Amino acid sequence: MPSLLPRNITAHLAIVCIALFLGCTYVLGFDAKFTAIGIVLPLIAINLYRHFKHFAIPTLVALCFSVFITTAHYYVYDTPNIYLGHMHIFPLVMWVGGLLLSREIYLLLPVRYKLFAALILYWIVMFSLEYIGYYWVGIRTNTGHPGFLGTEVLHGNLAVHLFYPTAGPIFIIVTELIKRHSTWIR
């Protein structure tokens, strides 16, 4: 499937989102979690509105993954928290956005072993964003859980440490299986 946006528009959009995040977080002093939600949530909504047939089912599947992890692991951060029931809104939105992004990257890969390449890219992007969030942006949890493999990222219990590295590839496999058996997803 070709990209829904031309590459130059995608690159410009990414630069605008990064600039918006940095400007709101560092210049205006907004909380990084709220700023990220304010950027990712409209991007998901815009994609759903403009490309409903392409994004509807993957968004629902990503939301199911996200609800699972945010209810299975109690997220508490050292800055203000917003909950929907027992689900923390920040990881809920970030998981949906991250999983949808991992699927879009998978669809764009021009290589033979796309799932393996997507897995490697997923790990690189996930650990990079977690590292940046923890060390540069200062997003910290108050749960007391250890980091993944002795690092100070991906704080959580064993279930979280197993789910995080496998969620993206499993999500891609699930959406590809749905795509094969449905006329709703392309």
Secondary structure as UniProt FT lines:
FT   HELIX           7..22
FT   HELIX           23..27
FT   HELIX           32..50
FT   HELIX           52..72
FT   STRAND          83..84
FT   TURN            85..86
FT   STRAND          87..88
FT   HELIX           89..108
FT   HELIX           114..131
FT   HELIX           132..137
FT   HELIX           148..150
FT   HELIX           158..180
//
